[in-house]
Amino acid sequence: MTAYHKKKEVIALQHVTAYCGTTCVFRDLSLTVQEGCSTAILGPNGSGKTTLMKLLSRDIYPVAEPDSHILIFGRESWNVWELRTRLGIVSHDLQHDYLRGARGINVILSGIYASIDIWQNQHFSSEDKQNAEAVMEKLGIGELQHRSFGAMSTGQQRRFLLGRALINNPDALLLDEPTTGLDLSATFHYLETLRSLMRLGKTVMLVTHHLHEISPEIQRVILLKEGRIVGDGNKADVLTSDSLSSLFDYPLQVVTVKGYYQVLPAE
């Protein structure tokens, strides 16, 4: 008899209530994502995507209730700096807050300590520096390693922040609308990098309202609206004209080309 192997859960939210300021964004939200199942969480502005990102990155915490928990890699309690070496996070907040004068190589190395830039009390071995060089080479940004973060284009900054997340070889990646603000060339170069990571087995969780970011390797899509899950399942079953029209409150027609999805106004 073959033993059944249950995949581990990257995240597990159970009966979560969470506030943004005085506004209740989630009430009784439950959601799990298993390792190996790259997942897109899709929703319009105001659906709760940013709050979900902050919950998972431990920037905010849910209301403490007896039957409520958030488990990440099976644990509820984390040293936040340790967590950020296992769950690679690339967010708009991180890009906005990152020190503009940090050199490219230091952006990558800062991921080892989950810090913003590197500091005198931090030690980096020759192996760490070799790993940083390898990550930059893989992402095609090696020639920018001495350029300051503030002098980079938006696309270059995103690649360095992705490299910062990858330096620890994290178990999963959590990405917040990764191609917003990028031109077409930078967008598809970035998406191709993510596709190659997923093909190598990396679990990616993508939080977005852009359908073009949902690449063919993403298997599952969760629809989020006004703090509630209104759709969840296989991508082909969830990304339909009816479901997206309801999600965005606008008549839409879904088209697919080579595993990518896009929408047009419905006639």
Salt bridges, closest charged atoms under 4 A:
ASP28 OD1 - HIS15 ND1 2.54
ASP59 OD1 - ARG84 NH2 3.03
GLU82 OE2 - ARG75 NH1 3.42
ASP93 OD2 - LYS54 NZ 2.83
ASP97 OD1 - HIS96 ND1 3.13
ASP171 OD2 - ARG86 NE 2.70
GLU177 OE1 - HIS92 NE2 3.79
GLU177 OE2 - HIS209 ND1 2.75
GLU192 OE1 - ARG195 NH1 3.85
GLU192 OE2 - ARG199 NH2 2.80
GLU217 OE1 - ARG195 NE 2.71
GLU217 OE2 - ARG199 NH1 3.16
ASP232 OD1 - ARG220 NE 2.86
ASP249 OD1 - LYS225 NZ 2.87
